[in-house]
Amino acid sequence: MKALKKENIAGLIVAGGQGLRMGKTDKCLLNLDNKTLLQCCVDRLSPQVNVLALNANGQLDRFNDALKTLALMPMLPDMPPSAGPISGIIAGLTWLQQQPEQWLVTIAADTPFFPLDLVTRLSQGLGVKTPLAVASDSHGMHPLFGLWHKDLLPRLQQALAQDQCRLQQLINELGGIQVDFSGCGPEAFFNINTPEDWARAQAQHALTAK
């Protein structure tokens, strides 16, 4: 399929999760070479989409300082709170109903090396009438790296009401197409969960910055 126009795509950075294995830290506020992971995600995603929003759970004012250095973007609380990643996607699709864009691309805020052509490749992977495409590689599906049509909102709300919150299973039931990113290397969808992961991310960043 021909790639969608950037003007028709909104972006959502999903910063859910409690960061328990990182000492209950908001991982997206960790610094990677004087930039927060949130800033890294904004830098990589903003050129690929028309508008950006940030999703998180809990008290959103904890992001105020980090957002001072970023372009103004809406803060979207989980809908409903604490139901896992599906809450963030529902929040994004609910916001999208009031936006002119028809598509929402989602990324995880703790994954700082995702592809710079993520959105183009996801949109090219869509079938003619397919409302959903997600990234995958040799490690399997990466369900938070997806391109969702705004018309999917009622189906996600229904799944949540029926306590069907497992994102991978839901994507399969929705007929989501998996787009292969295996050629992007092992770090493309590497996400930070532990102090060891954080050390690995810093080493990877040092390599790519040379």
PyMOL commands that place a pseudoatom at each C-alpha (Angstrom):
pseudoatom trace, name=CA, resn=MET, resi=1, chain=A, elem=C, hetatm=0, pos=[0.000, 0.000, 0.000]
pseudoatom trace, name=CA, resn=LYS, resi=2, chain=A, elem=C, hetatm=0, pos=[1.164, 3.569, -0.669]
pseudoatom trace, name=CA, resn=ALA, resi=3, chain=A, elem=C, hetatm=0, pos=[2.338, 5.329, 2.494]
pseudoatom trace, name=CA, resn=LEU, resi=4, chain=A, elem=C, hetatm=0, pos=[-0.196, 7.540, 4.265]
pseudoatom trace, name=CA, resn=LYS, resi=5, chain=A, elem=C, hetatm=0, pos=[0.344, 11.274, 4.232]
pseudoatom trace, name=CA, resn=LYS, resi=6, chain=A, elem=C, hetatm=0, pos=[1.954, 12.681, 7.362]
pseudoatom trace, name=CA, resn=GLU, resi=7, chain=A, elem=C, hetatm=0, pos=[-0.903, 15.194, 7.638]
pseudoatom trace, name=CA, resn=ASN, resi=8, chain=A, elem=C, hetatm=0, pos=[-3.297, 12.325, 8.312]
pseudoatom trace, name=CA, resn=ILE, resi=9, chain=A, elem=C, hetatm=0, pos=[-1.351, 10.796, 11.219]
pseudoatom trace, name=CA, resn=ALA, resi=10, chain=A, elem=C, hetatm=0, pos=[-1.181, 11.797, 14.889]
pseudoatom trace, name=CA, resn=GLY, resi=11, chain=A, elem=C, hetatm=0, pos=[1.408, 10.392, 17.276]
pseudoatom trace, name=CA, resn=LEU, resi=12, chain=A, elem=C, hetatm=0, pos=[1.034, 9.155, 20.854]
pseudoatom trace, name=CA, resn=ILE, resi=13, chain=A, elem=C, hetatm=0, pos=[3.949, 8.562, 23.219]
pseudoatom trace, name=CA, resn=VAL, resi=14, chain=A, elem=C, hetatm=0, pos=[2.765, 6.004, 25.784]
pseudoatom trace, name=CA, resn=ALA, resi=15, chain=A, elem=C, hetatm=0, pos=[4.511, 6.519, 29.129]
pseudoatom trace, name=CA, resn=GLY, resi=16, chain=A, elem=C, hetatm=0, pos=[2.393, 4.105, 31.163]
pseudoatom trace, name=CA, resn=GLY, resi=17, chain=A, elem=C, hetatm=0, pos=[3.760, 1.568, 33.577]
pseudoatom trace, name=CA, resn=GLN, resi=18, chain=A, elem=C, hetatm=0, pos=[5.019, 2.085, 37.097]
pseudoatom trace, name=CA, resn=GLY, resi=19, chain=A, elem=C, hetatm=0, pos=[8.747, 1.531, 36.546]
pseudoatom trace, name=CA, resn=LEU, resi=20, chain=A, elem=C, hetatm=0, pos=[8.860, -0.898, 39.462]
pseudoatom trace, name=CA, resn=ARG, resi=21, chain=A, elem=C, hetatm=0, pos=[12.102, -2.559, 38.355]
pseudoatom trace, name=CA, resn=MET, resi=22, chain=A, elem=C, hetatm=0, pos=[13.689, 0.894, 38.064]
pseudoatom trace, name=CA, resn=GLY, resi=23, chain=A, elem=C, hetatm=0, pos=[12.762, 1.931, 41.586]
pseudoatom trace, name=CA, resn=LYS, resi=24, chain=A, elem=C, hetatm=0, pos=[9.321, 3.301, 40.658]
pseudoatom trace, name=CA, resn=THR, resi=25, chain=A, elem=C, hetatm=0, pos=[10.953, 5.816, 38.329]
pseudoatom trace, name=CA, resn=ASP, resi=26, chain=A, elem=C, hetatm=0, pos=[9.255, 7.424, 35.348]
pseudoatom trace, name=CA, resn=LYS, resi=27, chain=A, elem=C, hetatm=0, pos=[11.571, 5.855, 32.815]
pseudoatom trace, name=CA, resn=CYS, resi=28, chain=A, elem=C, hetatm=0, pos=[10.837, 8.459, 30.171]
pseudoatom trace, name=CA, resn=LEU, resi=29, chain=A, elem=C, hetatm=0, pos=[12.344, 11.122, 32.473]
pseudoatom trace, name=CA, resn=LEU, resi=30, chain=A, elem=C, hetatm=0, pos=[15.716, 9.371, 32.679]
pseudoatom trace, name=CA, resn=ASN, resi=31, chain=A, elem=C, hetatm=0, pos=[18.517, 11.276, 30.962]
pseudoatom trace, name=CA, resn=LEU, resi=32, chain=A, elem=C, hetatm=0, pos=[20.392, 9.895, 28.002]
pseudoatom trace, name=CA, resn=ASP, resi=33, chain=A, elem=C, hetatm=0, pos=[23.287, 12.233, 27.179]
pseudoatom trace, name=CA, resn=ASN, resi=34, chain=A, elem=C, hetatm=0, pos=[21.521, 15.300, 28.605]
pseudoatom trace, name=CA, resn=LYS, resi=35, chain=A, elem=C, hetatm=0, pos=[18.189, 14.442, 26.996]
pseudoatom trace, name=CA, resn=THR, resi=36, chain=A, elem=C, hetatm=0, pos=[15.292, 12.715, 28.668]
pseudoatom trace, name=CA, resn=LEU, resi=37, chain=A, elem=C, hetatm=0, pos=[14.020, 9.571, 26.991]
pseudoatom trace, name=CA, resn=LEU, resi=38, chain=A, elem=C, hetatm=0, pos=[10.852, 11.561, 26.409]
pseudoatom trace, name=CA, resn=GLN, resi=39, chain=A, elem=C, hetatm=0, pos=[12.842, 14.157, 24.458]
pseudoatom trace, name=CA, resn=CYS, resi=40, chain=A, elem=C, hetatm=0, pos=[14.526, 11.367, 22.478]
pseudoatom trace, name=CA, resn=CYS, resi=41, chain=A, elem=C, hetatm=0, pos=[11.127, 9.941, 21.560]
pseudoatom trace, name=CA, resn=VAL, resi=42, chain=A, elem=C, hetatm=0, pos=[9.776, 13.356, 20.578]
pseudoatom trace, name=CA, resn=ASP, resi=43, chain=A, elem=C, hetatm=0, pos=[12.835, 14.002, 18.404]
pseudoatom trace, name=CA, resn=ARG, resi=44, chain=A, elem=C, hetatm=0, pos=[12.386, 10.699, 16.565]
pseudoatom trace, name=CA, resn=LEU, resi=45, chain=A, elem=C, hetatm=0, pos=[8.602, 10.713, 16.226]
pseudoatom trace, name=CA, resn=SER, resi=46, chain=A, elem=C, hetatm=0, pos=[7.666, 14.347, 15.604]
pseudoatom trace, name=CA, resn=PRO, resi=47, chain=A, elem=C, hetatm=0, pos=[9.089, 14.474, 12.053]
pseudoatom trace, name=CA, resn=GLN, resi=48, chain=A, elem=C, hetatm=0, pos=[6.972, 11.418, 11.190]
pseudoatom trace, name=CA, resn=VAL, resi=49, chain=A, elem=C, hetatm=0, pos=[3.554, 12.722, 12.319]
pseudoatom trace, name=CA, resn=ASN, resi=50, chain=A, elem=C, hetatm=0, pos=[1.397, 15.841, 12.120]
pseudoatom trace, name=CA, resn=VAL, resi=51, chain=A, elem=C, hetatm=0, pos=[0.764, 16.292, 15.851]
pseudoatom trace, name=CA, resn=LEU, resi=52, chain=A, elem=C, hetatm=0, pos=[1.926, 14.657, 19.087]
pseudoatom trace, name=CA, resn=ALA, resi=53, chain=A, elem=C, hetatm=0, pos=[0.362, 13.804, 22.455]
pseudoatom trace, name=CA, resn=LEU, resi=54, chain=A, elem=C, hetatm=0, pos=[1.714, 12.190, 25.621]
pseudoatom trace, name=CA, resn=ASN, resi=55, chain=A, elem=C, hetatm=0, pos=[-0.146, 9.528, 27.594]
pseudoatom trace, name=CA, resn=ALA, resi=56, chain=A, elem=C, hetatm=0, pos=[0.620, 8.578, 31.180]
pseudoatom trace, name=CA, resn=ASN, resi=57, chain=A, elem=C, hetatm=0, pos=[-1.068, 7.306, 34.323]
pseudoatom trace, name=CA, resn=GLY, resi=58, chain=A, elem=C, hetatm=0, pos=[-1.199, 8.865, 37.768]
pseudoatom trace, name=CA, resn=GLN, resi=59, chain=A, elem=C, hetatm=0, pos=[-0.589, 12.547, 38.497]
pseudoatom trace, name=CA, resn=LEU, resi=60, chain=A, elem=C, hetatm=0, pos=[0.346, 14.187, 35.211]
pseudoatom trace, name=CA, resn=ASP, resi=61, chain=A, elem=C, hetatm=0, pos=[1.865, 17.307, 36.774]
pseudoatom trace, name=CA, resn=ARG, resi=62, chain=A, elem=C, hetatm=0, pos=[5.041, 15.339, 37.489]
pseudoatom trace, name=CA, resn=PHE, resi=63, chain=A, elem=C, hetatm=0, pos=[5.909, 15.846, 33.814]
pseudoatom trace, name=CA, resn=ASN, resi=64, chain=A, elem=C, hetatm=0, pos=[5.652, 19.643, 33.987]
pseudoatom trace, name=CA, resn=ASP, resi=65, chain=A, elem=C, hetatm=0, pos=[9.392, 20.327, 34.195]
pseudoatom trace, name=CA, resn=ALA, resi=66, chain=A, elem=C, hetatm=0, pos=[10.230, 17.955, 31.341]
pseudoatom trace, name=CA, resn=LEU, resi=67, chain=A, elem=C, hetatm=0, pos=[7.551, 19.453, 29.125]
pseudoatom trace, name=CA, resn=LYS, resi=68, chain=A, elem=C, hetatm=0, pos=[8.925, 22.983, 29.551]
pseudoatom trace, name=CA, resn=THR, resi=69, chain=A, elem=C, hetatm=0, pos=[11.676, 22.190, 27.043]
pseudoatom trace, name=CA, resn=LEU, resi=70, chain=A, elem=C, hetatm=0, pos=[9.338, 20.518, 24.537]
pseudoatom trace, name=CA, resn=ALA, resi=71, chain=A, elem=C, hetatm=0, pos=[6.814, 21.861, 22.078]
pseudoatom trace, name=CA, resn=LEU, resi=72, chain=A, elem=C, hetatm=0, pos=[3.352, 22.117, 23.599]
pseudoatom trace, name=CA, resn=MET, resi=73, chain=A, elem=C, hetatm=0, pos=[1.465, 18.824, 23.393]
pseudoatom trace, name=CA, resn=PRO, resi=74, chain=A, elem=C, hetatm=0, pos=[-1.653, 17.479, 25.097]
pseudoatom trace, name=CA, resn=MET, resi=75, chain=A, elem=C, hetatm=0, pos=[-1.309, 15.259, 28.171]
pseudoatom trace, name=CA, resn=LEU, resi=76, chain=A, elem=C, hetatm=0, pos=[-3.759, 12.354, 28.077]
pseudoatom trace, name=CA, resn=PRO, resi=77, chain=A, elem=C, hetatm=0, pos=[-4.501, 10.338, 31.240]
pseudoatom trace, name=CA, resn=ASP, resi=78, chain=A, elem=C, hetatm=0, pos=[-5.201, 6.613, 30.945]
pseudoatom trace, name=CA, resn=MET, resi=79, chain=A, elem=C, hetatm=0, pos=[-8.831, 5.764, 30.123]
pseudoatom trace, name=CA, resn=PRO, resi=80, chain=A, elem=C, hetatm=0, pos=[-9.626, 4.057, 32.426]
pseudoatom trace, name=CA, resn=PRO, resi=81, chain=A, elem=C, hetatm=0, pos=[-6.704, 4.203, 34.861]
pseudoatom trace, name=CA, resn=SER, resi=82, chain=A, elem=C, hetatm=0, pos=[-4.499, 1.155, 35.429]
pseudoatom trace, name=CA, resn=ALA, resi=83, chain=A, elem=C, hetatm=0, pos=[-5.865, -1.208, 32.783]
pseudoatom trace, name=CA, resn=GLY, resi=84, chain=A, elem=C, hetatm=0, pos=[-2.489, -1.542, 31.084]
pseudoatom trace, name=CA, resn=PRO, resi=85, chain=A, elem=C, hetatm=0, pos=[-1.412, -0.385, 27.613]
pseudoatom trace, name=CA, resn=ILE, resi=86, chain=A, elem=C, hetatm=0, pos=[-4.939, -0.619, 26.229]
pseudoatom trace, name=CA, resn=SER, resi=87, chain=A, elem=C, hetatm=0, pos=[-5.876, 2.328, 28.488]
pseudoatom trace, name=CA, resn=GLY, resi=88, chain=A, elem=C, hetatm=0, pos=[-3.275, 4.497, 26.806]
pseudoatom trace, name=CA, resn=ILE, resi=89, chain=A, elem=C, hetatm=0, pos=[-4.391, 3.560, 23.312]
pseudoatom trace, name=CA, resn=ILE, resi=90, chain=A, elem=C, hetatm=0, pos=[-8.041, 4.198, 24.194]
pseudoatom trace, name=CA, resn=ALA, resi=91, chain=A, elem=C, hetatm=0, pos=[-7.020, 7.604, 25.578]
pseudoatom trace, name=CA, resn=GLY, resi=92, chain=A, elem=C, hetatm=0, pos=[-5.219, 8.386, 22.337]
pseudoatom trace, name=CA, resn=LEU, resi=93, chain=A, elem=C, hetatm=0, pos=[-8.066, 7.261, 20.100]
pseudoatom trace, name=CA, resn=THR, resi=94, chain=A, elem=C, hetatm=0, pos=[-10.570, 9.199, 22.226]
pseudoatom trace, name=CA, resn=TRP, resi=95, chain=A, elem=C, hetatm=0, pos=[-8.472, 12.357, 21.761]
pseudoatom trace, name=CA, resn=LEU, resi=96, chain=A, elem=C, hetatm=0, pos=[-8.207, 11.583, 18.034]
pseudoatom trace, name=CA, resn=GLN, resi=97, chain=A, elem=C, hetatm=0, pos=[-11.984, 11.770, 17.623]
pseudoatom trace, name=CA, resn=GLN, resi=98, chain=A, elem=C, hetatm=0, pos=[-11.682, 15.553, 17.987]
pseudoatom trace, name=CA, resn=GLN, resi=99, chain=A, elem=C, hetatm=0, pos=[-8.690, 15.793, 15.640]
pseudoatom trace, name=CA, resn=PRO, resi=100, chain=A, elem=C, hetatm=0, pos=[-8.675, 15.994, 11.817]
pseudoatom trace, name=CA, resn=GLU, resi=101, chain=A, elem=C, hetatm=0, pos=[-6.155, 13.138, 11.557]
pseudoatom trace, name=CA, resn=GLN, resi=102, chain=A, elem=C, hetatm=0, pos=[-7.591, 9.680, 10.863]
pseudoatom trace, name=CA, resn=TRP, resi=103, chain=A, elem=C, hetatm=0, pos=[-4.708, 7.553, 12.151]
pseudoatom trace, name=CA, resn=LEU, resi=104, chain=A, elem=C, hetatm=0, pos=[-2.830, 7.249, 15.441]
pseudoatom trace, name=CA, resn=VAL, resi=105, chain=A, elem=C, hetatm=0, pos=[0.677, 5.852, 15.676]
pseudoatom trace, name=CA, resn=THR, resi=106, chain=A, elem=C, hetatm=0, pos=[1.668, 4.705, 19.176]
pseudoatom trace, name=CA, resn=ILE, resi=107, chain=A, elem=C, hetatm=0, pos=[5.149, 4.228, 20.601]
pseudoatom trace, name=CA, resn=ALA, resi=108, chain=A, elem=C, hetatm=0, pos=[6.505, 3.233, 24.011]
pseudoatom trace, name=CA, resn=ALA, resi=109, chain=A, elem=C, hetatm=0, pos=[8.344, 6.003, 25.854]
pseudoatom trace, name=CA, resn=ASP, resi=110, chain=A, elem=C, hetatm=0, pos=[11.038, 3.652, 27.180]
pseudoatom trace, name=CA, resn=THR, resi=111, chain=A, elem=C, hetatm=0, pos=[12.203, 2.547, 23.710]
pseudoatom trace, name=CA, resn=PRO, resi=112, chain=A, elem=C, hetatm=0, pos=[14.580, 5.287, 22.514]
pseudoatom trace, name=CA, resn=PHE, resi=113, chain=A, elem=C, hetatm=0, pos=[15.977, 3.707, 19.328]
pseudoatom trace, name=CA, resn=PHE, resi=114, chain=A, elem=C, hetatm=0, pos=[12.820, 2.934, 17.349]
pseudoatom trace, name=CA, resn=PRO, resi=115, chain=A, elem=C, hetatm=0, pos=[13.145, 3.359, 13.557]
pseudoatom trace, name=CA, resn=LEU, resi=116, chain=A, elem=C, hetatm=0, pos=[13.114, 6.796, 12.000]
pseudoatom trace, name=CA, resn=ASP, resi=117, chain=A, elem=C, hetatm=0, pos=[10.911, 5.404, 9.232]
pseudoatom trace, name=CA, resn=LEU, resi=118, chain=A, elem=C, hetatm=0, pos=[8.536, 3.592, 11.607]
pseudoatom trace, name=CA, resn=VAL, resi=119, chain=A, elem=C, hetatm=0, pos=[5.396, 5.405, 10.451]
pseudoatom trace, name=CA, resn=THR, resi=120, chain=A, elem=C, hetatm=0, pos=[6.115, 5.106, 6.730]
pseudoatom trace, name=CA, resn=ARG, resi=121, chain=A, elem=C, hetatm=0, pos=[6.748, 1.395, 6.960]
pseudoatom trace, name=CA, resn=LEU, resi=122, chain=A, elem=C, hetatm=0, pos=[3.710, 0.727, 9.132]
pseudoatom trace, name=CA, resn=SER, resi=123, chain=A, elem=C, hetatm=0, pos=[1.468, 2.647, 6.745]
pseudoatom trace, name=CA, resn=GLN, resi=124, chain=A, elem=C, hetatm=0, pos=[2.915, 0.882, 3.716]
pseudoatom trace, name=CA, resn=GLY, resi=125, chain=A, elem=C, hetatm=0, pos=[2.188, -2.423, 5.434]
pseudoatom trace, name=CA, resn=LEU, resi=126, chain=A, elem=C, hetatm=0, pos=[-1.515, -1.727, 5.762]
pseudoatom trace, name=CA, resn=GLY, resi=127, chain=A, elem=C, hetatm=0, pos=[-3.886, -3.650, 3.548]
pseudoatom trace, name=CA, resn=VAL, resi=128, chain=A, elem=C, hetatm=0, pos=[-6.435, -1.789, 1.445]
pseudoatom trace, name=CA, resn=LYS, resi=129, chain=A, elem=C, hetatm=0, pos=[-9.103, -1.964, 4.172]
pseudoatom trace, name=CA, resn=THR, resi=130, chain=A, elem=C, hetatm=0, pos=[-6.946, -2.854, 7.182]
pseudoatom trace, name=CA, resn=PRO, resi=131, chain=A, elem=C, hetatm=0, pos=[-7.442, -0.578, 10.211]
pseudoatom trace, name=CA, resn=LEU, resi=132, chain=A, elem=C, hetatm=0, pos=[-4.316, -1.637, 12.085]
pseudoatom trace, name=CA, resn=ALA, resi=133, chain=A, elem=C, hetatm=0, pos=[-0.631, -2.440, 11.540]
pseudoatom trace, name=CA, resn=VAL, resi=134, chain=A, elem=C, hetatm=0, pos=[1.965, -3.239, 14.215]
pseudoatom trace, name=CA, resn=ALA, resi=135, chain=A, elem=C, hetatm=0, pos=[5.710, -3.721, 14.231]
pseudoatom trace, name=CA, resn=SER, resi=136, chain=A, elem=C, hetatm=0, pos=[7.328, -7.119, 14.633]
pseudoatom trace, name=CA, resn=ASP, resi=137, chain=A, elem=C, hetatm=0, pos=[10.774, -8.660, 14.272]
pseudoatom trace, name=CA, resn=SER, resi=138, chain=A, elem=C, hetatm=0, pos=[12.594, -11.864, 15.191]
pseudoatom trace, name=CA, resn=HIS, resi=139, chain=A, elem=C, hetatm=0, pos=[11.608, -11.319, 18.844]
pseudoatom trace, name=CA, resn=GLY, resi=140, chain=A, elem=C, hetatm=0, pos=[7.900, -11.249, 17.960]
pseudoatom trace, name=CA, resn=MET, resi=141, chain=A, elem=C, hetatm=0, pos=[5.205, -8.581, 17.928]
pseudoatom trace, name=CA, resn=HIS, resi=142, chain=A, elem=C, hetatm=0, pos=[5.753, -5.139, 19.446]
pseudoatom trace, name=CA, resn=PRO, resi=143, chain=A, elem=C, hetatm=0, pos=[2.136, -4.199, 20.112]
pseudoatom trace, name=CA, resn=LEU, resi=144, chain=A, elem=C, hetatm=0, pos=[2.766, -0.666, 21.404]
pseudoatom trace, name=CA, resn=PHE, resi=145, chain=A, elem=C, hetatm=0, pos=[4.372, 0.255, 18.090]
pseudoatom trace, name=CA, resn=GLY, resi=146, chain=A, elem=C, hetatm=0, pos=[1.220, 0.349, 16.026]
pseudoatom trace, name=CA, resn=LEU, resi=147, chain=A, elem=C, hetatm=0, pos=[-0.791, 2.388, 13.562]
pseudoatom trace, name=CA, resn=TRP, resi=148, chain=A, elem=C, hetatm=0, pos=[-4.466, 2.501, 14.569]
pseudoatom trace, name=CA, resn=HIS, resi=149, chain=A, elem=C, hetatm=0, pos=[-7.415, 3.902, 12.637]
pseudoatom trace, name=CA, resn=LYS, resi=150, chain=A, elem=C, hetatm=0, pos=[-9.651, 6.153, 14.734]
pseudoatom trace, name=CA, resn=ASP, resi=151, chain=A, elem=C, hetatm=0, pos=[-12.690, 3.971, 13.954]
pseudoatom trace, name=CA, resn=LEU, resi=152, chain=A, elem=C, hetatm=0, pos=[-11.191, 1.223, 16.161]
pseudoatom trace, name=CA, resn=LEU, resi=153, chain=A, elem=C, hetatm=0, pos=[-12.118, 3.083, 19.357]
pseudoatom trace, name=CA, resn=PRO, resi=154, chain=A, elem=C, hetatm=0, pos=[-15.496, 1.345, 19.961]
pseudoatom trace, name=CA, resn=ARG, resi=155, chain=A, elem=C, hetatm=0, pos=[-13.940, -2.087, 19.479]
pseudoatom trace, name=CA, resn=LEU, resi=156, chain=A, elem=C, hetatm=0, pos=[-11.205, -1.351, 21.997]
pseudoatom trace, name=CA, resn=GLN, resi=157, chain=A, elem=C, hetatm=0, pos=[-13.743, 0.011, 24.468]
pseudoatom trace, name=CA, resn=GLN, resi=158, chain=A, elem=C, hetatm=0, pos=[-15.817, -3.129, 24.037]
pseudoatom trace, name=CA, resn=ALA, resi=159, chain=A, elem=C, hetatm=0, pos=[-12.784, -5.347, 24.588]
pseudoatom trace, name=CA, resn=LEU, resi=160, chain=A, elem=C, hetatm=0, pos=[-11.946, -3.469, 27.775]
pseudoatom trace, name=CA, resn=ALA, resi=161, chain=A, elem=C, hetatm=0, pos=[-15.533, -3.777, 29.020]
pseudoatom trace, name=CA, resn=GLN, resi=162, chain=A, elem=C, hetatm=0, pos=[-15.256, -7.534, 28.478]
pseudoatom trace, name=CA, resn=ASP, resi=163, chain=A, elem=C, hetatm=0, pos=[-11.916, -7.615, 30.334]
pseudoatom trace, name=CA, resn=GLN, resi=164, chain=A, elem=C, hetatm=0, pos=[-10.041, -8.569, 27.161]
pseudoatom trace, name=CA, resn=CYS, resi=165, chain=A, elem=C, hetatm=0, pos=[-7.023, -6.417, 27.832]
pseudoatom trace, name=CA, resn=ARG, resi=166, chain=A, elem=C, hetatm=0, pos=[-4.197, -8.521, 26.399]
pseudoatom trace, name=CA, resn=LEU, resi=167, chain=A, elem=C, hetatm=0, pos=[-2.963, -6.305, 23.606]
pseudoatom trace, name=CA, resn=GLN, resi=168, chain=A, elem=C, hetatm=0, pos=[-1.353, -8.953, 21.391]
pseudoatom trace, name=CA, resn=GLN, resi=169, chain=A, elem=C, hetatm=0, pos=[-4.457, -11.129, 21.443]
pseudoatom trace, name=CA, resn=LEU, resi=170, chain=A, elem=C, hetatm=0, pos=[-6.664, -8.120, 20.739]
pseudoatom trace, name=CA, resn=ILE, resi=171, chain=A, elem=C, hetatm=0, pos=[-4.515, -7.061, 17.778]
pseudoatom trace, name=CA, resn=ASN, resi=172, chain=A, elem=C, hetatm=0, pos=[-4.867, -10.523, 16.282]
pseudoatom trace, name=CA, resn=GLU, resi=173, chain=A, elem=C, hetatm=0, pos=[-8.637, -10.444, 16.779]
pseudoatom trace, name=CA, resn=LEU, resi=174, chain=A, elem=C, hetatm=0, pos=[-8.809, -7.031, 15.092]
pseudoatom trace, name=CA, resn=GLY, resi=175, chain=A, elem=C, hetatm=0, pos=[-6.994, -8.402, 12.056]
pseudoatom trace, name=CA, resn=GLY, resi=176, chain=A, elem=C, hetatm=0, pos=[-3.882, -6.333, 12.617]
pseudoatom trace, name=CA, resn=ILE, resi=177, chain=A, elem=C, hetatm=0, pos=[-1.086, -6.780, 10.086]
pseudoatom trace, name=CA, resn=GLN, resi=178, chain=A, elem=C, hetatm=0, pos=[2.414, -7.375, 11.416]
pseudoatom trace, name=CA, resn=VAL, resi=179, chain=A, elem=C, hetatm=0, pos=[5.082, -5.393, 9.568]
pseudoatom trace, name=CA, resn=ASP, resi=180, chain=A, elem=C, hetatm=0, pos=[8.554, -6.957, 9.694]
pseudoatom trace, name=CA, resn=PHE, resi=181, chain=A, elem=C, hetatm=0, pos=[11.320, -4.661, 11.002]
pseudoatom trace, name=CA, resn=SER, resi=182, chain=A, elem=C, hetatm=0, pos=[13.915, -7.403, 11.451]
pseudoatom trace, name=CA, resn=GLY, resi=183, chain=A, elem=C, hetatm=0, pos=[16.411, -5.568, 9.262]
pseudoatom trace, name=CA, resn=CYS, resi=184, chain=A, elem=C, hetatm=0, pos=[16.566, -2.672, 11.709]
pseudoatom trace, name=CA, resn=GLY, resi=185, chain=A, elem=C, hetatm=0, pos=[18.799, -4.541, 14.150]
pseudoatom trace, name=CA, resn=PRO, resi=186, chain=A, elem=C, hetatm=0, pos=[18.362, -5.855, 17.700]
pseudoatom trace, name=CA, resn=GLU, resi=187, chain=A, elem=C, hetatm=0, pos=[18.198, -2.432, 19.379]
pseudoatom trace, name=CA, resn=ALA, resi=188, chain=A, elem=C, hetatm=0, pos=[15.309, -1.016, 17.321]
pseudoatom trace, name=CA, resn=PHE, resi=189, chain=A, elem=C, hetatm=0, pos=[12.608, -2.018, 19.800]
pseudoatom trace, name=CA, resn=PHE, resi=190, chain=A, elem=C, hetatm=0, pos=[14.816, -2.519, 22.848]
pseudoatom trace, name=CA, resn=ASN, resi=191, chain=A, elem=C, hetatm=0, pos=[12.963, -1.150, 25.870]
pseudoatom trace, name=CA, resn=ILE, resi=192, chain=A, elem=C, hetatm=0, pos=[14.355, -0.172, 29.247]
pseudoatom trace, name=CA, resn=ASN, resi=193, chain=A, elem=C, hetatm=0, pos=[12.944, -2.070, 32.227]
pseudoatom trace, name=CA, resn=THR, resi=194, chain=A, elem=C, hetatm=0, pos=[15.886, -2.616, 34.600]
pseudoatom trace, name=CA, resn=PRO, resi=195, chain=A, elem=C, hetatm=0, pos=[19.120, -0.866, 35.629]
pseudoatom trace, name=CA, resn=GLU, resi=196, chain=A, elem=C, hetatm=0, pos=[20.937, -3.364, 33.403]
pseudoatom trace, name=CA, resn=ASP, resi=197, chain=A, elem=C, hetatm=0, pos=[18.787, -2.316, 30.464]
pseudoatom trace, name=CA, resn=TRP, resi=198, chain=A, elem=C, hetatm=0, pos=[19.571, 1.303, 31.264]
pseudoatom trace, name=CA, resn=ALA, resi=199, chain=A, elem=C, hetatm=0, pos=[23.309, 0.602, 31.156]
pseudoatom trace, name=CA, resn=ARG, resi=200, chain=A, elem=C, hetatm=0, pos=[22.835, -1.151, 27.807]
pseudoatom trace, name=CA, resn=ALA, resi=201, chain=A, elem=C, hetatm=0, pos=[20.909, 1.816, 26.427]
pseudoatom trace, name=CA, resn=GLN, resi=202, chain=A, elem=C, hetatm=0, pos=[23.642, 4.220, 27.489]
pseudoatom trace, name=CA, resn=ALA, resi=203, chain=A, elem=C, hetatm=0, pos=[26.276, 2.047, 25.801]
pseudoatom trace, name=CA, resn=GLN, resi=204, chain=A, elem=C, hetatm=0, pos=[24.185, 1.832, 22.628]
pseudoatom trace, name=CA, resn=HIS, resi=205, chain=A, elem=C, hetatm=0, pos=[23.649, 5.577, 22.588]
pseudoatom trace, name=CA, resn=ALA, resi=206, chain=A, elem=C, hetatm=0, pos=[27.395, 6.155, 22.965]
pseudoatom trace, name=CA, resn=LEU, resi=207, chain=A, elem=C, hetatm=0, pos=[28.016, 3.927, 19.929]
pseudoatom trace, name=CA, resn=THR, resi=208, chain=A, elem=C, hetatm=0, pos=[25.422, 5.624, 17.725]
pseudoatom trace, name=CA, resn=ALA, resi=209, chain=A, elem=C, hetatm=0, pos=[26.544, 9.094, 18.778]
pseudoatom trace, name=CA, resn=LYS, resi=210, chain=A, elem=C, hetatm=0, pos=[30.087, 8.560, 17.441]
for i in range(1, 210): cmd.bond("trace and resi %d" % i, "trace and resi %d" % (i + 1))
show_as sticks, trace
zoom trace
